[in-house]
Amino acid sequence: MRGKIVLASLILSLSGVAASAQNPAASAPIYKDVYCSGTITNESVPQDSYVITGEGSNYKITFWDGDYVYLNKGASQGVKVGDEFSVIRPVVDPTEVEWSKWQFAIIRKLGTWWEDEGRVRVVVAQPDTSVAQVEHSCSYVQRGDILLPFHERPTPPLKSEANFDRFAPFSGKATAMVMIGKNFQVELGTNDVFFVNLGSQQGVRVGDYFRIFRYTGTEHELAYETKRAAFDNDKEATVYGRIYGFGSSPEKWKWDNTPREVIGEGIVLRTGTNSATVLTTFSLREFFVGDYVELE
């Protein structure tokens, strides 16, 4: 009986080793993170090449992996079979509702928000138009999407979160704000992509790491929250108790004289002049637009 138990334990142990070998820890961002991340930039983007429509357009207005689309450039403009193009689209937040103070004003200064939509490959080059197949779609391709020659993007190595320090002191390096998440997310976490207002002009490079943190009680969020909930220690609160029955500190404390909360970290995937696209590699919990980052 004992021999059977030992044998079973050995089999389970070997199975675990095999599973680990087949599923090693990720060492780099996956393809979709790198090529579907998007960017916000004030740099000029050529817009003379675009998707006209696609096969089956009498009943389809969006195109996905494997679909065929028609491009407005052909052999006369130098397009040839095998050419690949990145498909991008300018987007704006459809809600028109700010989540934190200064959010929209800062984003406007950063430039145009370009969303990655996918990659297409030319299969037929006619004189002034081409047929291309969608090789990879991030969401969907539609009429009017902009085409740029496809270029490989750097895939920076990931570091382990084993040494993450939730009480890390300020690095003393450049600080920025979480401006918006991909797909207009305002609540973010591990594996989410977001944009910050710090870019190549400020020395940010692909592969750099940002530490994500929050000041205590800044009250920048425009979602409802009880006034001074983090402290509840002004004169009126001491007398009446806004957070009834849960105490208040006797002295005046604010965001700039209390410890910060270090929430997570992320790696830079792309940079604009004054912005960076960041992939959250680790977070203790959710964070929000209006929170802060600093270069590690």
N, C-alpha and C positions, 0 to 999 in steps of 0.2 A: 504493500500500500504506500509505504514511504517513498519507494522508488517511483511510483506513478506520480506522486505529488511533485517530487524533484523534477521529473521529466516535463510535467505540465508547466512548472515554473520556468524551466529553461526555454520551452517553446514560446511562452508569453514574452519572455525577455527578448528572445531573438526577433519576435514579431514587432516588438516596440522599436528595436534598433532598425529593422527594415522600414518601418513606417517613418521614422525620423529621417532616414536616408532619402526616402521618396518625397518627403515634405519638409525640406530644410527651411530655416528661418529666412525670410525675404532679405536679400542683400541690396536690392535696388528697387525704385518705384516701378510698378507694372506699366505696360504699354499705355493703357487707358489714362493713367494718371499723368503721364508725360505728354501724350498727344491729344488729350481732351481737356486740358487744364484751362486754356484761355489766357488772356492777358489784358491789361488796361495800359494804354500807351498814348502819348501825344505825338508819336512818330508818324510820318506820312505812310499810308498803306495804299498801294495801287489798287484801283477798283475797276479797271477796264476789262478784266476777264471775269466771267460769271456763268452761273448755271442758267440756261434758257428755260428748260423744262425737262421732261424725261419720258421714257417709254411707259405707255398706259396712262398718259396725262388726261385722257377724257374722264377718268374716274379716280386718279391719284394726284394728290398735291404734295405728298412727302415721299422721300425715297430713302431706302435703307440698304444694309449690306446685300450685295449681289444685284441690286437694281441698276438699270442703265439710265444715264442722264445725258443731256445734250449741252455742249459747251459752245460759247459764242466765238471761239477761235479755232482755226483749222490749219491745214498744210500751208496755206498762203501766208499765215502768220507764224510759221515755224513749228507748229505743233506736229508731233509724230507719234505713231503707235508706241506704247510703252511709257510715255511721259506720265508722271504722277503729279497731282496737285493737292494741296491742302485746301479744305473748304472751311471758310470762316464767315461769321456774320456779326455785324454790329448790333448790340442789344442795350436796352435801358430797362431799369426796374419798372415793371408795369404797375406796381402798387402805388407809386409816388408817395409812400409813407416812410419817413425816416425812422430808424430804430434808435439812433443815438444822435447827440448834438453834432452838428457840422458834417454829418455823413455825406449828404448829397453835394454840398459845396466843395468838399475835398475831392470827391470822385470826379466832379466836373473838371477840376483843375488838373487831375491826373491824365485826362484825355478820353479817348474812345474805348469802350469795353468791347473787345473782340472775343466772341465765343467760338471755340473750335467745334466744327460740325462733323469732320471726318476726312477721309482721303479717297481720291478717285484716280483711276488708271485708264488712260486712253486706249481703246481697242480698235477704233476706226477713225482715221483722220480724213475728212472730206475737205474740199478747197477752203471753205470759210466757216465750217462748223466741225465739231467732233462728237463722237459717241464715247462716253467713258463709263466704266463700271465702278460702283461704290465698293471699294476694298474694305473700308472700315468706317462705320458711322458711330459718332459719339452719342448723338440723339437722333436727328434725322436731317436730311438734305432737302432744301426747298428751292423754288424758283428765285433767282436774284442773289443767291449766295455767292460770295466773292471767292475767286480762285487765286491761289498763290503757288508758285513752283514748290514742290515738296522738298524739304530739307530734313535730314536727320537731326534730332535734338539731343543734347547731352543727357545722359541718364546718371545722375550723381549717386554715389554709394550711400546706403543708409547706415546709421550707427545704432548700436543697441541702446534700448532705454533702461538697461540694468543699472546704470549710474545716474539716472535722473534724480535731480535734487529739488525737492519741493520747497526747500527753504533757501534756495540759492540767493546769494547777495546780488545786488545790481552789477552787471558786467562792466558798466561805464562806457559801453558802446552805444551806437545810435538806437533810438527808440522810435517806434511808429505805432499806428493804430490799426486794428482789424476793421477794414472798411466795409467789406461785404463778402459773402461766400459764393462759391460757384452755384449757379441756378438760383441766385438771389437768396441763399440761406442766411438767416440771422442767428440761428443756433447751430453750433458746430461741435465736432468731436473727432476722435481718431479716424483717419483716412479721408476726412473732408478736405476740400481745397478752398482756400480763401485768398483775398488780396489785401496788401498793406501799402501804405503810402511812403515807401522807402524803396529806392531802386538803384540802378547802375550809377547814376550821377552821385549818389551818396556812398558808393563803394560796395554795394551789395552784388554778390556773384552767385551763379547757379551752384548749388551744393552747400551754400552757407546754411547754418541753422539759426532759427529764431526761437527764443524762449517766450512762451505765452504767459502773460500775467494779468492780474486785475488789482487795481487800487481798491481799498476797502471803503465802501460808502460814497462813491463819487456822484451817484444819482444822475448819471448821463443817459440811462435808458429812458425811452419815452413810453415804454409799457408801464402800466400802473404799479406803483410801489408805495408803501407807507413812508412818509417823510422821515428821513434820518433813522430808518429801521435798523441800520447797522450799529447805532450808538444810543439813540434815544436819551440824550443827555443834555439838551438845552433846558433853559429855565422852565419853559412851558411843559416840556415832557416830564421833568422832575416833579412838577406839581400835579399834573393830571395823568401822566403815564400813557403815551400813545400806544405802546405795546403793553397793554394792561396785564399786570401781574408777572412780568418777566424781567423786571429790573432795569436800571439805567446807571451808567457810570457817573460819579460825582463831578468829574472834570470834563473840560471840553476836548474832545478828540475828533480828528478829521482824517480824510484820506491821505494827507501828506505827513502825518505824524504817527501813523500806525503801520504795522507790517503789511506788506503786500501778499497776495495769494499767487503762488506760481502754479499754473494749471497744466501746462504741457509744453510741447515743443514741435517744431515743424521744419521741413527742409525746403529750400528755395528751388523751384522747378524752372521758372522763367523770370526775366527781369525786363521792365520798361525803364524809361528815363527816370521816373520818380515813383515807380511802383514795382512790386514783386508778387509773383504767384507762389503760394506756399502750400505744401501738402502737410497736413497734421499727421505726424508719425506716432505721437503718443499724447494722450490727455487723461488726467485723473477723473475729469467729469466734463460736462458741457461748458463751453464758453460762448461769448456772444459778440456780435458787432458792437464796437465801442470799447472792447477790451484792448489790451496793449501787447506789443512784442518788443523784444530787444535782441540785437545780434549777440550770439554767444561768443 
